[in-house]
Amino acid sequence: MKLKFLSSIIEPQETFSKIPTIIYSPNGKKLALATSDLNVTLFDEKFQKRDKFATKPVESKFGKKSYVINSLVFSPDSTKLAIGQSDNITFVYRLGETWDEKKVICNKFAQSGAVTAMVWPEENRLIIGLADGKVRYASVNSNKCSTLYKTEVFVTSLAQHPNRRSFASGHSDGSIILFSFDSKSQVGKL
């Protein structure tokens, strides 16, 4: 395989953890990236910068340097963006269908630990992995969050199956847990 450099979409940054997370929207029309200055920049399908907005801490009294962005995930319809932060919060921003719509926070999900990974398998179903080992289900419609299962081990990653009926969580001890929405239980542990 040959790789070819095409272009840079942003200027290189001279900081630690320059681009902590980057993600495409499911419809392929948006690219979101978080930067170390706690902003999220949005690009269109031609990699043209279309928008940029600042994120916020769980509480303003803690200030802008009190957290980092650990995870981004688009909703299945590509109109919302969830932002998982180290200050134990997930914010969901409504981006809208067009670029001129105002970006507003539509959901806030307080967590018991730092958000480390997320997947969004269905419009109402946001799955959040935490540093304290919990994997949680957040309902975007009811603005409520509940624990699907808990381990004692840091959640390093989440991956959803293409059928969106199950997902896997990876943990810092090397374990992988498979979860099925159909049976509402852990399918297995690898």
C-alpha positions in Angstrom: 0.0 0.0 0.0 1.3 3.4 -0.9 0.3 6.4 1.1 0.3 9.9 -0.4 0.3 13.2 1.5 -2.6 15.3 0.2 -2.8 18.4 2.4 -3.1 19.6 6.0 -6.5 20.8 7.1 -5.2 22.7 10.1 -1.8 24.2 11.0 0.5 22.0 13.2 0.2 22.8 16.9 3.2 23.1 19.3 1.4 21.6 22.3 1.0 18.2 24.0 -1.9 16.1 22.8 -2.4 18.3 19.7 -5.4 16.5 18.3 -6.9 14.3 21.1 -9.8 13.0 18.9 -11.2 13.3 15.4 -14.3 11.7 13.8 -16.3 11.7 10.6 -20.1 12.0 10.6 -22.0 8.9 9.5 -23.2 10.7 6.4 -19.6 11.6 5.5 -20.4 15.3 5.2 -18.8 16.6 8.4 -15.4 16.0 10.0 -15.0 17.1 13.7 -11.7 17.4 15.5 -10.9 18.5 19.0 -7.8 20.5 19.6 -5.7 21.0 22.8 -7.1 24.5 23.2 -10.5 22.8 23.9 -12.2 23.9 20.7 -14.0 21.7 18.2 -13.5 22.5 14.6 -15.9 21.3 11.9 -15.0 20.7 8.3 -17.2 19.9 5.3 -16.7 16.9 2.9 -14.1 18.9 0.9 -12.1 19.6 4.1 -13.0 23.3 4.2 -13.3 24.7 7.6 -16.9 25.6 8.2 -17.2 26.2 12.0 -15.4 26.3 15.3 -16.8 26.5 18.8 -15.3 26.4 22.3 -16.2 23.7 24.7 -16.9 24.3 28.4 -16.1 22.7 31.7 -18.7 20.9 33.8 -18.9 24.0 35.9 -17.5 27.4 35.0 -15.9 27.9 38.4 -13.3 25.2 37.5 -12.1 27.1 34.4 -10.9 26.2 30.9 -7.8 24.4 32.0 -9.6 21.9 34.3 -10.4 19.3 31.6 -9.4 17.8 28.3 -11.6 16.4 25.5 -11.3 12.6 25.4 -13.9 11.5 22.9 -16.2 12.8 20.1 -19.0 10.9 18.4 -21.7 12.0 15.9 -25.3 10.9 16.2 -26.5 8.5 13.5 -28.3 11.3 11.6 -25.1 13.5 11.8 -27.0 16.4 13.3 -25.6 16.1 16.9 -22.1 15.8 18.3 -21.4 14.3 21.8 -18.2 15.5 23.5 -16.8 13.3 26.3 -14.5 15.2 28.8 -12.1 14.3 31.6 -14.2 16.4 34.0 -16.9 13.7 34.3 -19.3 15.1 31.8 -20.7 14.4 28.3 -22.2 17.3 26.5 -24.4 16.8 23.4 -24.4 19.7 20.9 -27.1 20.1 18.3 -25.3 21.1 15.2 -28.2 21.0 12.8 -28.5 19.9 9.2 -27.1 23.1 7.7 -23.9 25.0 8.5 -25.7 28.2 9.4 -27.6 26.7 12.3 -26.6 27.8 15.8 -24.7 25.2 17.9 -26.4 24.6 21.2 -26.1 22.1 24.1 -29.1 19.9 24.1 -28.0 17.3 26.6 -25.7 17.1 29.6 -24.8 13.7 31.1 -22.9 13.9 34.4 -20.7 10.8 35.0 -18.9 9.2 37.9 -15.5 9.2 36.2 -13.7 10.7 33.2 -15.3 9.9 29.8 -12.8 7.8 27.8 -14.8 6.4 24.9 -18.2 6.7 23.2 -20.4 5.1 20.5 -23.8 6.2 19.3 -25.6 3.2 17.8 -29.1 4.7 17.6 -30.7 8.1 17.7 -31.7 7.8 21.3 -28.9 5.5 22.5 -25.5 6.9 23.4 -23.0 4.5 25.0 -20.3 6.0 27.2 -17.2 4.3 28.6 -15.6 5.7 31.8 -12.2 5.7 33.5 -13.8 4.0 36.6 -14.7 1.0 34.5 -18.4 1.7 34.0 -20.2 1.5 30.6 -23.3 3.6 30.6 -26.3 4.1 28.4 -27.5 7.7 27.9 -31.0 8.4 26.6 -30.9 11.6 24.5 -34.7 11.8 24.6 -35.2 11.6 28.3 -31.8 13.1 29.3 -31.2 10.2 31.7 -28.2 8.0 32.1 -27.9 4.5 33.6 -25.1 1.9 34.0 -25.2 -1.1 31.6 -22.4 -2.9 33.4 -19.4 -2.1 35.6 -15.9 -3.4 35.8 -13.1 -2.3 38.0 -10.9 -1.6 34.9 -10.5 1.6 32.8 -12.5 1.6 29.6 -10.0 2.3 26.8 -12.2 1.9 23.8 -15.7 1.1 22.5 -16.7 -0.3 19.1 -20.2 -0.9 17.7 -21.1 -3.7 15.4 -22.3 -2.6 12.0 -25.8 -3.9 12.7 -25.9 -1.4 15.7 -27.4 -4.2 18.0 -24.2 -4.9 19.9 -20.9 -3.3 20.9 -17.6 -4.3 22.4 -15.7 -2.5 25.2 -11.9 -2.7 25.5 -10.3 -2.3 29.0 -6.8 -1.4 30.2 -6.2 -5.0 31.5 -6.6 -6.4 28.0 -10.1 -7.7 28.5 -12.8 -7.2 25.9 -16.5 -7.4 26.8 -19.2 -8.0 24.2 -22.7 -6.6 24.9 -25.9 -7.2 23.1 -28.9 -4.9 23.2 -31.2 -7.7 22.2 -30.4 -9.8 25.3 -29.5 -6.7 27.4 -26.5 -8.5 28.8 -22.9 -9.2 28.4 -22.5 -11.8 25.6 -19.0 -12.7 26.6 -15.6 -11.7 27.8 -12.5 -12.2 25.7 
